[in-house]
């Protein structure tokens, strides 16, 4: 349900309603609200009053009605009604979080790739390594990264490179 600029117009997926005070007109049918007695703890009432503006509710009655619909949607979230509960706003928030994370991860991967390329060029310029050794090293590194789940440990690599031939 969305409220359009404080005007008494409610728009749901299937109908348009005009709020005329205590009566709601939906698709030409006049529906009368019924008065209900609600018992609340003072703390709960204060919580409701403090959140009226944030909930975009014009009255305590509207706040309670929206809260009931929200909670009912929460309880129905395992049913086919779940899409009505998950508002498009929530979807756009999640989408924004995912896109922001994707951007940061891609940026980090790009920087890491640049650093890795720089290291590769420096190492290859300093050392005279034949193609067969490079191919063997690549295979060994692929196996190692698979084995350690991508968690590279400098100390292990240092120990491997500096072990004596007798350790093999």
C-alpha beads as a LAMMPS data file, in Angstrom:
LAMMPS data file: protein, C-alpha beads

168 atoms
167 bonds

1 atom types
1 bond types

-500.0 500.0 xlo xhi
-500.0 500.0 ylo yhi
-500.0 500.0 zlo zhi

Masses

1 110.0

Atoms # bond

1 1 1 0.000 0.000 0.000
2 1 1 1.417 3.415 -0.819
3 1 1 0.256 6.858 0.161
4 1 1 0.503 9.540 -2.475
5 1 1 1.723 12.858 -1.038
6 1 1 -0.545 12.811 1.978
7 1 1 -3.678 12.791 -0.178
8 1 1 -6.290 10.288 0.892
9 1 1 -5.525 7.985 -2.021
10 1 1 -4.399 4.430 -1.413
11 1 1 -3.159 2.337 -4.270
12 1 1 -2.908 -1.427 -3.987
13 1 1 -2.207 -3.834 -6.799
14 1 1 -5.868 -4.553 -7.512
15 1 1 -7.844 -1.480 -6.557
16 1 1 -7.767 2.252 -6.014
17 1 1 -9.334 3.537 -2.798
18 1 1 -10.311 7.047 -1.749
19 1 1 -10.359 7.662 1.976
20 1 1 -13.236 9.926 2.951
21 1 1 -12.697 9.982 6.668
22 1 1 -14.430 6.982 8.182
23 1 1 -15.604 5.553 4.867
24 1 1 -13.461 4.049 2.152
25 1 1 -14.669 3.861 -1.437
26 1 1 -13.171 0.903 -3.291
27 1 1 -14.066 0.346 -6.935
28 1 1 -17.343 2.172 -6.417
29 1 1 -18.321 0.111 -3.340
30 1 1 -18.730 2.023 -0.086
31 1 1 -17.114 0.155 2.816
32 1 1 -17.657 1.371 6.364
33 1 1 -14.946 0.936 8.957
34 1 1 -16.032 -0.582 12.238
35 1 1 -15.006 0.858 15.568
36 1 1 -12.881 -1.535 17.634
37 1 1 -11.785 -1.320 21.249
38 1 1 -8.047 -1.819 21.576
39 1 1 -6.279 -2.187 24.891
40 1 1 -2.621 -1.102 24.803
41 1 1 0.060 -0.693 27.435
42 1 1 1.086 2.970 27.834
43 1 1 4.573 2.177 26.502
44 1 1 3.057 0.589 23.370
45 1 1 0.799 3.581 22.781
46 1 1 3.754 5.954 23.200
47 1 1 5.739 3.848 20.731
48 1 1 2.885 4.114 18.237
49 1 1 2.526 7.883 18.690
50 1 1 6.282 8.388 18.279
51 1 1 6.226 6.449 14.995
52 1 1 3.068 7.891 13.409
53 1 1 5.007 10.318 11.211
54 1 1 7.621 7.757 10.162
55 1 1 4.830 5.329 9.219
56 1 1 3.103 8.051 7.181
57 1 1 -0.064 7.358 9.167
58 1 1 -2.555 10.161 9.675
59 1 1 -4.125 8.588 12.741
60 1 1 -3.535 5.969 15.392
61 1 1 -6.259 3.873 13.793
62 1 1 -4.480 3.934 10.439
63 1 1 -1.193 3.041 12.151
64 1 1 -2.778 0.024 13.877
65 1 1 -4.484 -1.103 10.659
66 1 1 -1.226 -0.879 8.693
67 1 1 0.635 -2.688 11.480
68 1 1 -1.898 -5.532 11.436
69 1 1 -1.626 -5.864 7.642
70 1 1 2.164 -5.828 7.874
71 1 1 2.228 -8.476 10.600
72 1 1 -0.282 -10.636 8.729
73 1 1 1.963 -10.390 5.662
74 1 1 4.913 -11.418 7.804
75 1 1 3.012 -14.462 9.060
76 1 1 2.004 -15.350 5.494
77 1 1 5.534 -15.005 4.133
78 1 1 5.780 -18.751 3.481
79 1 1 2.690 -18.657 1.305
80 1 1 1.995 -17.317 -2.163
81 1 1 1.048 -13.977 -0.577
82 1 1 4.724 -13.379 0.272
83 1 1 5.266 -11.135 -2.739
84 1 1 2.621 -8.745 -1.435
85 1 1 4.462 -8.600 1.885
86 1 1 7.871 -7.929 0.379
87 1 1 7.418 -4.399 -0.816
88 1 1 9.118 -3.116 -3.962
89 1 1 10.992 -0.674 -1.740
90 1 1 12.626 -3.577 0.089
91 1 1 13.561 -5.146 -3.230
92 1 1 15.175 -1.928 -4.435
93 1 1 17.101 -1.557 -1.155
94 1 1 18.462 -5.087 -1.427
95 1 1 19.278 -4.504 -5.098
96 1 1 21.206 -1.348 -4.167
97 1 1 23.167 -3.181 -1.481
98 1 1 24.053 -6.005 -3.876
99 1 1 25.088 -3.598 -6.654
100 1 1 27.186 -1.562 -4.217
101 1 1 28.895 -4.715 -2.952
102 1 1 29.424 -5.938 -6.497
103 1 1 31.045 -2.615 -7.441
104 1 1 33.393 -2.670 -4.412
105 1 1 34.357 -6.307 -5.007
106 1 1 35.019 -5.695 -8.711
107 1 1 37.095 -2.621 -7.896
108 1 1 39.118 -4.600 -5.356
109 1 1 39.640 -7.452 -7.824
110 1 1 40.795 -5.006 -10.491
111 1 1 43.346 -3.439 -8.114
112 1 1 44.521 -6.899 -7.069
113 1 1 44.920 -7.954 -10.720
114 1 1 47.003 -4.831 -11.449
115 1 1 49.282 -5.539 -8.469
116 1 1 49.610 -9.173 -9.493
117 1 1 50.511 -8.184 -13.057
118 1 1 53.138 -5.760 -11.749
119 1 1 54.667 -8.474 -9.559
120 1 1 54.688 -10.946 -12.448
121 1 1 56.487 -8.480 -14.727
122 1 1 59.044 -7.569 -12.042
123 1 1 59.753 -11.217 -11.215
124 1 1 60.053 -12.222 -14.872
125 1 1 62.378 -9.262 -15.592
126 1 1 64.684 -10.156 -12.694
127 1 1 64.758 -13.946 -13.135
128 1 1 65.616 -16.059 -16.120
129 1 1 62.958 -18.795 -16.008
130 1 1 62.254 -21.163 -18.892
131 1 1 58.731 -21.893 -20.206
132 1 1 58.614 -25.415 -18.789
133 1 1 59.318 -24.159 -15.245
134 1 1 56.599 -21.492 -15.604
135 1 1 54.085 -24.137 -16.738
136 1 1 55.049 -26.444 -13.841
137 1 1 54.757 -23.542 -11.387
138 1 1 51.310 -22.608 -12.745
139 1 1 50.042 -26.174 -12.299
140 1 1 51.481 -26.368 -8.799
141 1 1 49.878 -23.033 -7.836
142 1 1 46.468 -24.041 -9.234
143 1 1 46.586 -27.254 -7.190
144 1 1 47.726 -25.378 -4.082
145 1 1 44.977 -22.731 -4.337
146 1 1 42.365 -25.469 -4.812
147 1 1 43.742 -27.328 -1.804
148 1 1 43.813 -24.281 0.505
149 1 1 40.472 -22.847 -0.746
150 1 1 42.094 -19.669 -2.027
151 1 1 43.559 -18.648 1.333
152 1 1 47.144 -17.876 0.392
153 1 1 49.685 -18.125 3.179
154 1 1 53.047 -16.419 2.578
155 1 1 54.784 -18.391 5.330
156 1 1 53.882 -21.728 3.687
157 1 1 55.088 -20.517 0.301
158 1 1 58.326 -19.226 1.875
159 1 1 58.945 -22.556 3.635
160 1 1 58.254 -24.450 0.398
161 1 1 60.649 -22.278 -1.630
162 1 1 63.425 -22.358 0.986
163 1 1 63.322 -26.009 1.948
164 1 1 66.407 -28.025 1.236
165 1 1 66.415 -30.695 -1.438
166 1 1 66.891 -33.280 1.314
167 1 1 63.363 -32.494 2.666
168 1 1 61.729 -33.739 -0.521

Bonds

1 1 1 2
2 1 2 3
3 1 3 4
4 1 4 5
5 1 5 6
6 1 6 7
7 1 7 8
8 1 8 9
9 1 9 10
10 1 10 11
11 1 11 12
12 1 12 13
13 1 13 14
14 1 14 15
15 1 15 16
16 1 16 17
17 1 17 18
18 1 18 19
19 1 19 20
20 1 20 21
21 1 21 22
22 1 22 23
23 1 23 24
24 1 24 25
25 1 25 26
26 1 26 27
27 1 27 28
28 1 28 29
29 1 29 30
30 1 30 31
31 1 31 32
32 1 32 33
33 1 33 34
34 1 34 35
35 1 35 36
36 1 36 37
37 1 37 38
38 1 38 39
39 1 39 40
40 1 40 41
41 1 41 42
42 1 42 43
43 1 43 44
44 1 44 45
45 1 45 46
46 1 46 47
47 1 47 48
48 1 48 49
49 1 49 50
50 1 50 51
51 1 51 52
52 1 52 53
53 1 53 54
54 1 54 55
55 1 55 56
56 1 56 57
57 1 57 58
58 1 58 59
59 1 59 60
60 1 60 61
61 1 61 62
62 1 62 63
63 1 63 64
64 1 64 65
65 1 65 66
66 1 66 67
67 1 67 68
68 1 68 69
69 1 69 70
70 1 70 71
71 1 71 72
72 1 72 73
73 1 73 74
74 1 74 75
75 1 75 76
76 1 76 77
77 1 77 78
78 1 78 79
79 1 79 80
80 1 80 81
81 1 81 82
82 1 82 83
83 1 83 84
84 1 84 85
85 1 85 86
86 1 86 87
87 1 87 88
88 1 88 89
89 1 89 90
90 1 90 91
91 1 91 92
92 1 92 93
93 1 93 94
94 1 94 95
95 1 95 96
96 1 96 97
97 1 97 98
98 1 98 99
99 1 99 100
100 1 100 101
101 1 101 102
102 1 102 103
103 1 103 104
104 1 104 105
105 1 105 106
106 1 106 107
107 1 107 108
108 1 108 109
109 1 109 110
110 1 110 111
111 1 111 112
112 1 112 113
113 1 113 114
114 1 114 115
115 1 115 116
116 1 116 117
117 1 117 118
118 1 118 119
119 1 119 120
120 1 120 121
121 1 121 122
122 1 122 123
123 1 123 124
124 1 124 125
125 1 125 126
126 1 126 127
127 1 127 128
128 1 128 129
129 1 129 130
130 1 130 131
131 1 131 132
132 1 132 133
133 1 133 134
134 1 134 135
135 1 135 136
136 1 136 137
137 1 137 138
138 1 138 139
139 1 139 140
140 1 140 141
141 1 141 142
142 1 142 143
143 1 143 144
144 1 144 145
145 1 145 146
146 1 146 147
147 1 147 148
148 1 148 149
149 1 149 150
150 1 150 151
151 1 151 152
152 1 152 153
153 1 153 154
154 1 154 155
155 1 155 156
156 1 156 157
157 1 157 158
158 1 158 159
159 1 159 160
160 1 160 161
161 1 161 162
162 1 162 163
163 1 163 164
164 1 164 165
165 1 165 166
166 1 166 167
167 1 167 168
